Amino acid sequence: MNIRPGAIRILVLLAGLAVLAACSDNGTEPQLDDSGGGGEPTVSFAADVQPIFDANCIGCHGAVGGNGGLSLAAGSSYDNLVGVPAQGYSGDRVVPGDPDASVLYRKLTGAQGVGGPMPPTGTLPPATVDPVRIWITEGALEN
């Protein structure tokens, strides 16, 4: 069999194009899964979220009828948050599955439309707020 050098170049070029086409990006962004896979929650309210409130919030929201009518003290915080209308703002304090619709999360991140950030000294670092976001995303379970 007699193959010309030009034909080999064309075959190599076509093979290279086929490899590039097979490896191309389809234009979609990877989706992050906050659920931890398997449907089991990755964040516990009692072990991960309540300690954030204890360290950063109960100075003002520690007693029954705390600032804004909100107590974040252990034992009462969950019942004061999930599905409870926020005082002075449109929406619930925590909307299970939707952190961006939750007044609590929006206050913690300093989002617009919910007054000043909480705590009033400035927003907490993302690493501190992330467990709250994940807890809400996972359904705001009382766990």
A tleap script that builds the chain and sets N, CA, C and O, in Angstrom:
source leaprc.protein.ff14SB
mol = sequence {
  NMET ASN ILE ARG PRO GLY ALA ILE ARG ILE
  LEU VAL LEU LEU ALA GLY LEU ALA VAL LEU
  ALA ALA CYS SER ASP ASN GLY THR GLU PRO
  GLN LEU ASP ASP SER GLY GLY GLY GLY GLU
  PRO THR VAL SER PHE ALA ALA ASP VAL GLN
  PRO ILE PHE ASP ALA ASN CYS ILE GLY CYS
  HIE GLY ALA VAL GLY GLY ASN GLY GLY LEU
  SER LEU ALA ALA GLY SER SER TYR ASP ASN
  LEU VAL GLY VAL PRO ALA GLN GLY TYR SER
  GLY ASP ARG VAL VAL PRO GLY ASP PRO ASP
  ALA SER VAL LEU TYR ARG LYS LEU THR GLY
  ALA GLN GLY VAL GLY GLY PRO MET PRO PRO
  THR GLY THR LEU PRO PRO ALA THR VAL ASP
  PRO VAL ARG ILE TRP ILE THR GLU GLY ALA
  LEU GLU CASN
}
set mol.1.N position { 0.842 -1.164 0.000 }
set mol.1.CA position { 0.000 0.000 0.000 }
set mol.1.C position { 0.891 1.232 0.000 }
set mol.1.O position { 1.837 1.329 0.782 }
set mol.2.N position { 0.583 2.159 -0.874 }
set mol.2.CA position { 1.380 3.356 -1.035 }
set mol.2.C position { 0.548 4.563 -0.578 }
set mol.2.O position { -0.416 4.936 -1.247 }
set mol.3.N position { 0.919 5.182 0.572 }
set mol.3.CA position { 0.179 6.331 1.115 }
set mol.3.C position { 1.047 7.566 0.964 }
set mol.3.O position { 2.232 7.556 1.297 }
set mol.4.N position { 0.450 8.609 0.466 }
set mol.4.CA position { 1.186 9.849 0.276 }
set mol.4.C position { 1.319 10.604 1.603 }
set mol.4.O position { 0.426 10.512 2.445 }
set mol.5.N position { 2.424 11.355 1.809 }
set mol.5.CA position { 2.625 12.120 3.053 }
set mol.5.C position { 1.501 13.130 3.300 }
set mol.5.O position { 1.155 13.370 4.456 }
set mol.6.N position { 0.931 13.715 2.280 }
set mol.6.CA position { -0.166 14.673 2.447 }
set mol.6.C position { -1.404 14.022 3.036 }
set mol.6.O position { -2.122 14.647 3.817 }
set mol.7.N position { -1.663 12.764 2.671 }
set mol.7.CA position { -2.830 12.055 3.188 }
set mol.7.C position { -2.663 11.762 4.678 }
set mol.7.O position { -3.637 11.794 5.431 }
set mol.8.N position { -1.441 11.477 5.100 }
set mol.8.CA position { -1.185 11.217 6.522 }
set mol.8.C position { -1.448 12.484 7.332 }
set mol.8.O position { -2.040 12.421 8.409 }
set mol.9.N position { -1.014 13.628 6.819 }
set mol.9.CA position { -1.247 14.897 7.518 }
set mol.9.C position { -2.739 15.170 7.669 }
set mol.9.O position { -3.189 15.624 8.721 }
set mol.10.N position { -3.490 14.897 6.634 }
set mol.10.CA position { -4.942 15.120 6.686 }
set mol.10.C position { -5.578 14.191 7.717 }
set mol.10.O position { -6.444 14.615 8.483 }
set mol.11.N position { -5.153 12.925 7.741 }
set mol.11.CA position { -5.691 11.984 8.728 }
set mol.11.C position { -5.362 12.420 10.156 }
set mol.11.O position { -6.216 12.336 11.038 }
set mol.12.N position { -4.137 12.883 10.390 }
set mol.12.CA position { -3.740 13.355 11.724 }
set mol.12.C position { -4.551 14.589 12.101 }
set mol.12.O position { -4.994 14.710 13.243 }
set mol.13.N position { -4.750 15.501 11.158 }
set mol.13.CA position { -5.540 16.705 11.406 }
set mol.13.C position { -6.986 16.347 11.748 }
set mol.13.O position { -7.548 16.898 12.695 }
set mol.14.N position { -7.590 15.440 10.996 }
set mol.14.CA position { -8.966 15.018 11.270 }
set mol.14.C position { -9.078 14.318 12.627 }
set mol.14.O position { -10.047 14.530 13.355 }
set mol.15.N position { -8.100 13.495 12.964 }
set mol.15.CA position { -8.119 12.816 14.265 }
set mol.15.C position { -8.009 13.837 15.398 }
set mol.15.O position { -8.690 13.704 16.415 }
set mol.16.N position { -7.166 14.848 15.234 }
set mol.16.CA position { -7.028 15.902 16.240 }
set mol.16.C position { -8.311 16.689 16.417 }
set mol.16.O position { -8.700 17.000 17.543 }
set mol.17.N position { -8.978 17.016 15.308 }
set mol.17.CA position { -10.258 17.728 15.391 }
set mol.17.C position { -11.322 16.884 16.090 }
set mol.17.O position { -12.134 17.406 16.854 }
set mol.18.N position { -11.312 15.586 15.825 }
set mol.18.CA position { -12.277 14.700 16.484 }
set mol.18.C position { -12.051 14.678 17.998 }
set mol.18.O position { -13.011 14.682 18.768 }
set mol.19.N position { -10.792 14.656 18.421 }
set mol.19.CA position { -10.478 14.667 19.855 }
set mol.19.C position { -10.924 15.982 20.481 }
set mol.19.O position { -11.522 15.976 21.557 }
set mol.20.N position { -10.646 17.108 19.831 }
set mol.20.CA position { -11.068 18.411 20.353 }
set mol.20.C position { -12.584 18.509 20.459 }
set mol.20.O position { -13.103 19.030 21.446 }
set mol.21.N position { -13.288 18.022 19.467 }
set mol.21.CA position { -14.752 18.069 19.499 }
set mol.21.C position { -15.301 17.212 20.634 }
set mol.21.O position { -16.287 17.584 21.270 }
set mol.22.N position { -14.682 16.092 20.887 }
set mol.22.CA position { -15.155 15.205 21.953 }
set mol.22.C position { -14.892 15.791 23.330 }
set mol.22.O position { -15.603 15.465 24.281 }
set mol.23.N position { -13.888 16.648 23.460 }
set mol.23.CA position { -13.522 17.218 24.758 }
set mol.23.C position { -14.056 18.627 24.960 }
set mol.23.O position { -13.711 19.265 25.955 }
set mol.24.N position { -14.867 19.126 24.074 }
set mol.24.CA position { -15.316 20.513 24.178 }
set mol.24.C position { -16.283 20.697 25.332 }
set mol.24.O position { -16.949 19.754 25.760 }
set mol.25.N position { -16.351 21.935 25.835 }
set mol.25.CA position { -17.270 22.317 26.909 }
set mol.25.C position { -18.649 22.509 26.312 }
set mol.25.O position { -18.791 23.111 25.247 }
set mol.26.N position { -19.666 22.002 26.989 }
set mol.26.CA position { -21.018 22.162 26.461 }
set mol.26.C position { -21.674 23.448 26.948 }
set mol.26.O position { -22.855 23.675 26.684 }
set mol.27.N position { -20.919 24.300 27.662 }
set mol.27.CA position { -21.424 25.605 28.061 }
set mol.27.C position { -22.181 25.622 29.375 }
set mol.27.O position { -22.703 26.671 29.752 }
set mol.28.N position { -22.263 24.524 30.078 }
set mol.28.CA position { -22.971 24.534 31.351 }
set mol.28.C position { -21.976 24.622 32.492 }
set mol.28.O position { -20.867 24.094 32.412 }
set mol.29.N position { -22.386 25.293 33.550 }
set mol.29.CA position { -21.565 25.409 34.736 }
set mol.29.C position { -21.823 24.207 35.635 }
set mol.29.O position { -22.942 23.696 35.681 }
set mol.30.N position { -20.805 23.756 36.343 }
set mol.30.CA position { -21.045 22.663 37.282 }
set mol.30.C position { -21.970 23.127 38.398 }
set mol.30.O position { -21.888 24.274 38.838 }
set mol.31.N position { -22.834 22.254 38.850 }
set mol.31.CA position { -23.765 22.571 39.925 }
set mol.31.C position { -23.201 22.044 41.238 }
set mol.31.O position { -22.823 20.877 41.341 }
set mol.32.N position { -23.150 22.925 42.245 }
set mol.32.CA position { -22.690 22.511 43.553 }
set mol.32.C position { -23.846 21.876 44.301 }
set mol.32.O position { -24.978 22.355 44.228 }
set mol.33.N position { -23.568 20.821 45.004 }
set mol.33.CA position { -24.592 20.111 45.761 }
set mol.33.C position { -24.345 20.327 47.239 }
set mol.33.O position { -23.413 19.758 47.810 }
set mol.34.N position { -25.187 21.157 47.868 }
set mol.34.CA position { -25.064 21.417 49.293 }
set mol.34.C position { -25.709 20.330 50.135 }
set mol.34.O position { -25.628 20.368 51.362 }
set mol.35.N position { -26.336 19.378 49.502 }
set mol.35.CA position { -27.080 18.376 50.259 }
set mol.35.C position { -26.192 17.271 50.805 }
set mol.35.O position { -26.646 16.463 51.615 }
set mol.36.N position { -24.933 17.219 50.379 }
set mol.36.CA position { -24.037 16.188 50.873 }
set mol.36.C position { -24.248 14.846 50.214 }
set mol.36.O position { -23.614 13.865 50.604 }
set mol.37.N position { -25.131 14.773 49.212 }
set mol.37.CA position { -25.399 13.520 48.519 }
set mol.37.C position { -26.161 12.565 49.416 }
set mol.37.O position { -26.090 12.662 50.641 }
set mol.38.N position { -26.866 11.674 48.827 }
set mol.38.CA position { -27.588 10.675 49.585 }
set mol.38.C position { -28.778 11.202 50.347 }
set mol.38.O position { -29.451 10.428 51.028 }
set mol.39.N position { -29.066 12.485 50.262 }
set mol.39.CA position { -30.232 13.047 50.896 }
set mol.39.C position { -30.096 13.291 52.388 }
set mol.39.O position { -31.015 13.848 52.988 }
set mol.40.N position { -29.004 12.906 53.009 }
set mol.40.CA position { -28.818 13.142 54.438 }
set mol.40.C position { -28.307 14.561 54.660 }
set mol.40.O position { -27.438 15.019 53.918 }
set mol.41.N position { -28.826 15.268 55.665 }
set mol.41.CA position { -28.347 16.624 55.950 }
set mol.41.C position { -26.866 16.615 56.317 }
set mol.41.O position { -26.381 15.699 56.980 }
set mol.42.N position { -26.167 17.643 55.877 }
set mol.42.CA position { -24.757 17.774 56.211 }
set mol.42.C position { -24.550 18.743 57.359 }
set mol.42.O position { -23.462 18.808 57.930 }
set mol.43.N position { -25.594 19.504 57.706 }
set mol.43.CA position { -25.509 20.492 58.777 }
set mol.43.C position { -26.604 20.198 59.796 }
set mol.43.O position { -27.752 19.934 59.441 }
set mol.44.N position { -26.227 20.250 61.051 }
set mol.44.CA position { -27.175 20.048 62.146 }
set mol.44.C position { -27.493 21.395 62.779 }
set mol.44.O position { -26.592 22.191 63.042 }
set mol.45.N position { -28.770 21.649 63.023 }
set mol.45.CA position { -29.152 22.898 63.676 }
set mol.45.C position { -28.489 22.993 65.049 }
set mol.45.O position { -27.872 24.008 65.372 }
set mol.46.N position { -28.616 21.943 65.854 }
set mol.46.CA position { -28.092 21.980 67.222 }
set mol.46.C position { -26.565 22.049 67.267 }
set mol.46.O position { -26.002 22.781 68.080 }
set mol.47.N position { -25.898 21.295 66.404 }
set mol.47.CA position { -24.438 21.202 66.465 }
set mol.47.C position { -23.716 22.272 65.663 }
set mol.47.O position { -22.597 22.648 66.012 }
set mol.48.N position { -24.334 22.774 64.589 }
set mol.48.CA position { -23.634 23.691 63.689 }
set mol.48.C position { -24.211 25.107 63.662 }
set mol.48.O position { -23.455 26.075 63.584 }
set mol.49.N position { -25.529 25.242 63.726 }
set mol.49.CA position { -26.162 26.557 63.575 }
set mol.49.C position { -26.335 27.259 64.922 }
set mol.49.O position { -25.985 28.432 65.052 }
set mol.50.N position { -26.866 26.564 65.918 }
set mol.50.CA position { -27.081 27.197 67.226 }
set mol.50.C position { -25.785 27.776 67.804 }
set mol.50.O position { -25.822 28.865 68.376 }
set mol.51.N position { -24.635 27.089 67.677 }
set mol.51.CA position { -23.398 27.694 68.183 }
set mol.51.C position { -23.045 29.028 67.508 }
set mol.51.O position { -22.410 29.878 68.131 }
set mol.52.N position { -23.444 29.221 66.260 }
set mol.52.CA position { -23.219 30.507 65.585 }
set mol.52.C position { -24.049 31.580 66.275 }
set mol.52.O position { -23.560 32.679 66.535 }
set mol.53.N position { -25.312 31.259 66.573 }
set mol.53.CA position { -26.165 32.210 67.292 }
set mol.53.C position { -25.596 32.490 68.678 }
set mol.53.O position { -25.556 33.641 69.113 }
set mol.54.N position { -25.155 31.440 69.375 }
set mol.54.CA position { -24.612 31.599 70.725 }
set mol.54.C position { -23.408 32.538 70.732 }
set mol.54.O position { -23.267 33.362 71.635 }
set mol.55.N position { -22.552 32.416 69.740 }
set mol.55.CA position { -21.320 33.204 69.698 }
set mol.55.C position { -21.516 34.619 69.166 }
set mol.55.O position { -20.739 35.513 69.501 }
set mol.56.N position { -22.546 34.838 68.340 }
set mol.56.CA position { -22.637 36.115 67.638 }
set mol.56.C position { -23.939 36.886 67.822 }
set mol.56.O position { -23.998 38.067 67.480 }
set mol.57.N position { -24.978 36.256 68.348 }
set mol.57.CA position { -26.304 36.880 68.297 }
set mol.57.C position { -27.000 37.062 69.643 }
set mol.57.O position { -27.766 38.010 69.814 }
set mol.58.N position { -26.746 36.174 70.596 }
set mol.58.CA position { -27.578 36.202 71.800 }
set mol.58.C position { -27.292 37.388 72.713 }
set mol.58.O position { -28.022 37.604 73.681 }
set mol.59.N position { -26.254 38.155 72.429 }
set mol.59.CA position { -26.038 39.388 73.189 }
set mol.59.C position { -27.222 40.336 73.040 }
set mol.59.O position { -27.577 41.043 73.983 }
set mol.60.N position { -27.826 40.351 71.872 }
set mol.60.CA position { -29.005 41.192 71.612 }
set mol.60.C position { -30.283 40.374 71.484 }
set mol.60.O position { -31.372 40.877 71.765 }
set mol.61.N position { -30.161 39.119 71.063 }
set mol.61.CA position { -31.332 38.267 70.800 }
set mol.61.C position { -31.354 37.060 71.732 }
set mol.61.O position { -31.747 35.964 71.331 }
set mol.62.N position { -30.928 37.268 72.984 }
set mol.62.CA position { -30.813 36.136 73.889 }
set mol.62.C position { -32.003 35.874 74.770 }
set mol.62.O position { -32.192 34.753 75.243 }
set mol.63.N position { -32.802 36.877 74.997 }
set mol.63.CA position { -33.927 36.706 75.920 }
set mol.63.C position { -35.231 36.647 75.152 }
set mol.63.O position { -35.306 37.020 73.981 }
set mol.64.N position { -36.267 36.163 75.846 }
set mol.64.CA position { -37.606 36.191 75.255 }
set mol.64.C position { -37.923 37.650 74.946 }
set mol.64.O position { -37.749 38.523 75.796 }
set mol.65.N position { -38.382 37.905 73.742 }
set mol.65.CA position { -38.664 39.281 73.336 }
set mol.65.C position { -37.400 40.069 73.071 }
set mol.65.O position { -37.376 41.284 73.269 }
set mol.66.N position { -36.337 39.394 72.623 }
set mol.66.CA position { -35.088 40.069 72.285 }
set mol.66.C position { -35.315 41.107 71.195 }
set mol.66.O position { -36.437 41.280 70.719 }
set mol.67.N position { -34.266 41.784 70.808 }
set mol.67.CA position { -34.393 42.816 69.767 }
set mol.67.C position { -35.169 42.277 68.577 }
set mol.67.O position { -34.929 41.160 68.120 }
set mol.68.N position { -36.099 43.079 68.082 }
set mol.68.CA position { -36.930 42.672 66.958 }
set mol.68.C position { -37.897 41.559 67.321 }
set mol.68.O position { -38.450 40.900 66.441 }
set mol.69.N position { -38.105 41.344 68.623 }
set mol.69.CA position { -38.991 40.275 69.059 }
set mol.69.C position { -38.431 38.893 68.792 }
set mol.69.O position { -39.179 37.917 68.736 }
set mol.70.N position { -37.115 38.802 68.626 }
set mol.70.CA position { -36.488 37.536 68.250 }
set mol.70.C position { -35.514 37.060 69.316 }
set mol.70.O position { -34.528 37.735 69.613 }
set mol.71.N position { -35.791 35.906 69.884 }
set mol.71.CA position { -34.853 35.246 70.780 }
set mol.71.C position { -34.165 34.124 70.012 }
set mol.71.O position { -34.821 33.268 69.418 }
set mol.72.N position { -32.844 34.140 70.032 }
set mol.72.CA position { -32.063 33.083 69.397 }
set mol.72.C position { -31.384 32.200 70.439 }
set mol.72.O position { -30.410 31.509 70.141 }
set mol.73.N position { -31.905 32.231 71.657 }
set mol.73.CA position { -31.366 31.390 72.721 }
set mol.73.C position { -31.677 29.928 72.427 }
set mol.73.O position { -32.714 29.600 71.851 }
set mol.74.N position { -30.759 29.060 72.833 }
set mol.74.CA position { -30.966 27.619 72.656 }
set mol.74.C position { -32.278 27.217 73.313 }
set mol.74.O position { -32.604 27.671 74.410 }
set mol.75.N position { -33.014 26.372 72.639 }
set mol.75.CA position { -34.293 25.915 73.148 }
set mol.75.C position { -35.478 26.684 72.602 }
set mol.75.O position { -36.599 26.176 72.595 }
set mol.76.N position { -35.240 27.915 72.140 }
set mol.76.CA position { -36.346 28.695 71.572 }
set mol.76.C position { -36.056 29.193 70.164 }
set mol.76.O position { -36.973 29.585 69.442 }
set mol.77.N position { -34.796 29.180 69.770 }
set mol.77.CA position { -34.422 29.787 68.486 }
set mol.77.C position { -35.124 29.139 67.299 }
set mol.77.O position { -35.647 29.847 66.438 }
set mol.78.N position { -35.147 27.813 67.235 }
set mol.78.CA position { -35.748 27.140 66.078 }
set mol.78.C position { -37.204 27.552 65.910 }
set mol.78.O position { -37.627 27.912 64.812 }
set mol.79.N position { -37.972 27.499 66.992 }
set mol.79.CA position { -39.398 27.842 66.920 }
set mol.79.C position { -39.631 29.310 66.594 }
set mol.79.O position { -40.703 29.673 66.110 }
set mol.80.N position { -38.639 30.159 66.854 }
set mol.80.CA position { -38.755 31.584 66.551 }
set mol.80.C position { -38.310 31.928 65.135 }
set mol.80.O position { -38.439 33.076 64.708 }
set mol.81.N position { -37.790 30.949 64.405 }
set mol.81.CA position { -37.224 31.219 63.084 }
set mol.81.C position { -38.002 30.608 61.922 }
set mol.81.O position { -38.422 31.327 61.014 }
set mol.82.N position { -38.194 29.319 61.940 }
set mol.82.CA position { -38.674 28.591 60.762 }
set mol.82.C position { -40.163 28.822 60.539 }
set mol.82.O position { -40.999 28.474 61.373 }
set mol.83.N position { -40.470 29.418 59.388 }
set mol.83.CA position { -41.853 29.685 59.015 }
set mol.83.C position { -42.497 30.808 59.799 }
set mol.83.O position { -43.718 30.961 59.760 }
set mol.84.N position { -41.706 31.599 60.511 }
set mol.84.CA position { -42.227 32.702 61.326 }
set mol.84.C position { -42.027 34.011 60.563 }
set mol.84.O position { -40.916 34.297 60.116 }
set mol.85.N position { -43.090 34.813 60.408 }
set mol.85.CA position { -42.944 36.093 59.710 }
set mol.85.C position { -41.950 37.005 60.431 }
set mol.85.O position { -41.960 37.114 61.657 }
set mol.86.N position { -41.102 37.650 59.652 }
set mol.86.CA position { -40.143 38.595 60.210 }
set mol.86.C position { -40.864 39.876 60.601 }
set mol.86.O position { -41.749 40.337 59.880 }
set mol.87.N position { -40.494 40.447 61.731 }
set mol.87.CA position { -41.093 41.706 62.162 }
set mol.87.C position { -40.399 42.855 61.444 }
set mol.87.O position { -39.178 42.999 61.503 }
set mol.88.N position { -41.192 43.660 60.772 }
set mol.88.CA position { -40.646 44.827 60.097 }
set mol.88.C position { -40.141 44.576 58.690 }
set mol.88.O position { -39.703 45.510 58.019 }
set mol.89.N position { -40.193 43.340 58.230 }
set mol.89.CA position { -39.715 43.001 56.893 }
set mol.89.C position { -40.699 42.053 56.233 }
set mol.89.O position { -41.421 41.321 56.910 }
set mol.90.N position { -40.722 42.071 54.923 }
set mol.90.CA position { -41.592 41.170 54.172 }
set mol.90.C position { -40.955 39.789 54.115 }
set mol.90.O position { -39.774 39.662 53.791 }
set mol.91.N position { -41.718 38.768 54.424 }
set mol.91.CA position { -41.225 37.398 54.329 }
set mol.91.C position { -41.002 36.770 55.684 }
set mol.91.O position { -41.124 37.419 56.723 }
set mol.92.N position { -40.670 35.491 55.650 }
set mol.92.CA position { -40.421 34.738 56.875 }
set mol.92.C position { -38.958 34.845 57.283 }
set mol.92.O position { -38.078 35.076 56.454 }
set mol.93.N position { -38.723 34.673 58.563 }
set mol.93.CA position { -37.346 34.689 59.065 }
set mol.93.C position { -36.523 33.596 58.393 }
set mol.93.O position { -35.400 33.847 57.955 }
set mol.94.N position { -37.073 32.387 58.308 }
set mol.94.CA position { -36.413 31.278 57.606 }
set mol.94.C position { -37.442 30.577 56.732 }
set mol.94.O position { -38.484 30.127 57.208 }
set mol.95.N position { -37.128 30.494 55.441 }
set mol.95.CA position { -37.956 29.776 54.470 }
set mol.95.C position { -37.205 28.490 54.131 }
set mol.95.O position { -36.210 28.540 53.408 }
set mol.96.N position { -37.659 27.332 54.638 }
set mol.96.CA position { -36.939 26.089 54.377 }
set mol.96.C position { -36.686 25.867 52.883 }
set mol.96.O position { -37.599 25.950 52.062 }
set mol.97.N position { -35.425 25.584 52.556 }
set mol.97.CA position { -35.041 25.323 51.176 }
set mol.97.C position { -34.662 26.554 50.379 }
set mol.97.O position { -34.204 26.425 49.244 }
set mol.98.N position { -34.839 27.755 50.940 }
set mol.98.CA position { -34.602 28.980 50.168 }
set mol.98.C position { -33.901 30.051 51.006 }
set mol.98.O position { -34.562 30.937 51.548 }
set mol.99.N position { -32.574 29.982 51.121 }
set mol.99.CA position { -31.874 30.982 51.927 }
set mol.99.C position { -32.064 32.406 51.420 }
set mol.99.O position { -32.132 33.337 52.222 }
set mol.100.N position { -32.151 32.594 50.102 }
set mol.100.CA position { -32.286 33.946 49.560 }
set mol.100.C position { -33.638 34.574 49.861 }
set mol.100.O position { -33.778 35.794 49.767 }
set mol.101.N position { -34.637 33.774 50.220 }
set mol.101.CA position { -35.942 34.300 50.620 }
set mol.101.C position { -36.051 34.404 52.139 }
set mol.101.O position { -37.069 34.869 52.653 }
set mol.102.N position { -35.027 33.982 52.855 }
set mol.102.CA position { -35.029 33.970 54.317 }
set mol.102.C position { -34.431 35.265 54.852 }
set mol.102.O position { -33.278 35.591 54.572 }
set mol.103.N position { -35.229 35.998 55.625 }
set mol.103.CA position { -34.763 37.267 56.176 }
set mol.103.C position { -33.520 37.046 57.040 }
set mol.103.O position { -32.593 37.854 56.985 }
set mol.104.N position { -33.476 35.983 57.827 }
set mol.104.CA position { -32.304 35.705 58.666 }
set mol.104.C position { -31.030 35.643 57.825 }
set mol.104.O position { -30.051 36.320 58.139 }
set mol.105.N position { -31.031 34.848 56.772 }
set mol.105.CA position { -29.836 34.708 55.934 }
set mol.105.C position { -29.488 36.030 55.255 }
set mol.105.O position { -28.316 36.392 55.152 }
set mol.106.N position { -30.499 36.738 54.796 }
set mol.106.CA position { -30.247 38.017 54.125 }
set mol.106.C position { -29.642 39.028 55.094 }
set mol.106.O position { -28.774 39.810 54.705 }
set mol.107.N position { -30.088 39.024 56.350 }
set mol.107.CA position { -29.497 39.917 57.357 }
set mol.107.C position { -28.040 39.523 57.625 }
set mol.107.O position { -27.168 40.385 57.735 }
set mol.108.N position { -27.789 38.223 57.727 }
set mol.108.CA position { -26.431 37.758 58.012 }
set mol.108.C position { -25.455 38.083 56.888 }
set mol.108.O position { -24.259 38.242 57.133 }
set mol.109.N position { -25.950 38.183 55.665 }
set mol.109.CA position { -25.068 38.470 54.527 }
set mol.109.C position { -25.065 39.943 54.146 }
set mol.109.O position { -24.345 40.342 53.231 }
set mol.110.N position { -25.863 40.760 54.838 }
set mol.110.CA position { -25.906 42.188 54.538 }
set mol.110.C position { -26.621 42.512 53.246 }
set mol.110.O position { -26.330 43.529 52.618 }
set mol.111.N position { -27.556 41.659 52.835 }
set mol.111.CA position { -28.297 41.875 51.585 }
set mol.111.C position { -29.144 43.141 51.672 }
set mol.111.O position { -29.501 43.593 52.759 }
set mol.112.N position { -29.453 43.695 50.525 }
set mol.112.CA position { -30.291 44.885 50.445 }
set mol.112.C position { -31.735 44.545 50.780 }
set mol.112.O position { -32.175 43.414 50.573 }
set mol.113.N position { -32.472 45.519 51.295 }
set mol.113.CA position { -33.903 45.380 51.504 }
set mol.113.C position { -34.308 44.798 52.840 }
set mol.113.O position { -35.495 44.574 53.076 }
set mol.114.N position { -33.346 44.546 53.727 }
set mol.114.CA position { -33.687 44.011 55.047 }
set mol.114.C position { -32.999 44.809 56.156 }
set mol.114.O position { -32.650 44.261 57.201 }
set mol.115.N position { -32.810 46.101 55.919 }
set mol.115.CA position { -32.159 46.920 56.929 }
set mol.115.C position { -30.669 46.647 56.997 }
set mol.115.O position { -30.069 46.138 56.050 }
set mol.116.N position { -30.087 46.992 58.124 }
set mol.116.CA position { -28.654 46.803 58.298 }
set mol.116.C position { -28.289 45.349 58.507 }
set mol.116.O position { -29.148 44.511 58.779 }
set mol.117.N position { -26.997 45.059 58.374 }
set mol.117.CA position { -26.544 43.677 58.546 }
set mol.117.C position { -26.600 43.257 60.012 }
set mol.117.O position { -26.627 44.094 60.914 }
set mol.118.N position { -26.616 41.983 60.223 }
set mol.118.CA position { -26.520 41.416 61.567 }
set mol.118.C position { -25.309 40.507 61.599 }
set mol.118.O position { -25.092 39.725 60.673 }
set mol.119.N position { -24.530 40.600 62.643 }
set mol.119.CA position { -24.663 41.526 63.757 }
set mol.119.C position { -24.402 42.964 63.317 }
set mol.119.O position { -23.814 43.192 62.261 }
set mol.120.N position { -24.841 43.939 64.129 }
set mol.120.CA position { -24.706 45.340 63.727 }
set mol.120.C position { -23.262 45.802 63.583 }
set mol.120.O position { -23.007 46.846 62.982 }
set mol.121.N position { -22.327 45.052 64.116 }
set mol.121.CA position { -20.912 45.407 63.972 }
set mol.121.C position { -20.380 45.083 62.582 }
set mol.121.O position { -19.260 45.468 62.247 }
set mol.122.N position { -21.163 44.383 61.770 }
set mol.122.CA position { -20.759 44.026 60.410 }
set mol.122.C position { -21.035 42.566 60.130 }
set mol.122.O position { -21.207 41.760 61.044 }
set mol.123.N position { -21.074 42.241 58.851 }
set mol.123.CA position { -21.404 40.867 58.468 }
set mol.123.C position { -20.324 39.902 58.945 }
set mol.123.O position { -19.150 40.252 59.068 }
set mol.124.N position { -20.756 38.701 59.203 }
set mol.124.CA position { -19.848 37.638 59.632 }
set mol.124.C position { -19.098 37.085 58.423 }
set mol.124.O position { -19.568 37.225 57.293 }
set mol.125.N position { -17.945 36.464 58.639 }
set mol.125.CA position { -17.207 35.871 57.516 }
set mol.125.C position { -18.033 34.767 56.851 }
set mol.125.O position { -18.823 34.097 57.516 }
set mol.126.N position { -17.851 34.577 55.542 }
set mol.126.CA position { -18.598 33.531 54.833 }
set mol.126.C position { -18.487 32.154 55.490 }
set mol.126.O position { -19.461 31.402 55.500 }
set mol.127.N position { -17.337 31.816 56.031 }
set mol.127.CA position { -17.175 30.502 56.661 }
set mol.127.C position { -18.088 30.343 57.873 }
set mol.127.O position { -18.469 29.224 58.220 }
set mol.128.N position { -18.442 31.450 58.518 }
set mol.128.CA position { -19.351 31.403 59.661 }
set mol.128.C position { -20.798 31.327 59.203 }
set mol.128.O position { -21.615 30.656 59.835 }
set mol.129.N position { -21.125 32.013 58.106 }
set mol.129.CA position { -22.507 32.078 57.614 }
set mol.129.C position { -22.871 30.844 56.779 }
set mol.129.O position { -24.044 30.477 56.712 }
set mol.130.N position { -21.898 30.209 56.150 }
set mol.130.CA position { -22.180 29.065 55.266 }
set mol.130.C position { -23.000 27.953 55.925 }
set mol.130.O position { -23.912 27.429 55.284 }
set mol.131.N position { -22.720 27.567 57.174 }
set mol.131.CA position { -23.564 26.528 57.775 }
set mol.131.C position { -25.040 26.927 57.854 }
set mol.131.O position { -25.917 26.073 57.727 }
set mol.132.N position { -25.317 28.205 58.061 }
set mol.132.CA position { -26.711 28.673 58.102 }
set mol.132.C position { -27.336 28.520 56.716 }
set mol.132.O position { -28.468 28.054 56.585 }
set mol.133.N position { -26.588 28.918 55.683 }
set mol.133.CA position { -27.089 28.797 54.310 }
set mol.133.C position { -27.373 27.334 53.965 }
set mol.133.O position { -28.425 27.011 53.414 }
set mol.134.N position { -26.440 26.468 54.290 }
set mol.134.CA position { -26.610 25.047 53.975 }
set mol.134.C position { -27.782 24.462 54.761 }
set mol.134.O position { -28.581 23.701 54.217 }
set mol.135.N position { -27.881 24.820 56.045 }
set mol.135.CA position { -28.994 24.331 56.872 }
set mol.135.C position { -30.336 24.726 56.262 }
set mol.135.O position { -31.250 23.904 56.189 }
set mol.136.N position { -30.461 25.971 55.827 }
set mol.136.CA position { -31.714 26.420 55.207 }
set mol.136.C position { -31.938 25.679 53.892 }
set mol.136.O position { -33.043 25.207 53.626 }
set mol.137.N position { -30.891 25.573 53.065 }
set mol.137.CA position { -30.993 24.881 51.774 }
set mol.137.C position { -31.444 23.433 51.958 }
set mol.137.O position { -32.213 22.913 51.149 }
set mol.138.N position { -30.970 22.789 53.013 }
set mol.138.CA position { -31.315 21.393 53.277 }
set mol.138.C position { -32.684 21.227 53.937 }
set mol.138.O position { -33.055 20.124 54.339 }
set mol.139.N position { -33.425 22.320 54.045 }
set mol.139.CA position { -34.794 22.221 54.558 }
set mol.139.C position { -35.003 22.765 55.951 }
set mol.139.O position { -36.095 22.628 56.503 }
set mol.140.N position { -33.973 23.389 56.546 }
set mol.140.CA position { -34.084 23.994 57.878 }
set mol.140.C position { -34.675 23.013 58.889 }
set mol.140.O position { -35.656 23.313 59.570 }
set mol.141.N position { -34.065 21.850 58.969 }
set mol.141.CA position { -34.559 20.798 59.860 }
set mol.141.C position { -34.217 21.097 61.319 }
set mol.141.O position { -33.220 21.755 61.615 }
set mol.142.N position { -35.056 20.605 62.216 }
set mol.142.CA position { -34.776 20.728 63.652 }
set mol.142.C position { -34.000 19.485 64.069 }
set mol.142.O position { -34.550 18.551 64.652 }
set mol.143.N position { -32.717 19.500 63.757 }
set mol.143.CA position { -31.867 18.337 64.025 }
set mol.143.C position { -30.647 18.712 64.835 }
set mol.143.O position { -29.825 17.851 65.149 }
savepdb mol mol.pdb
quit
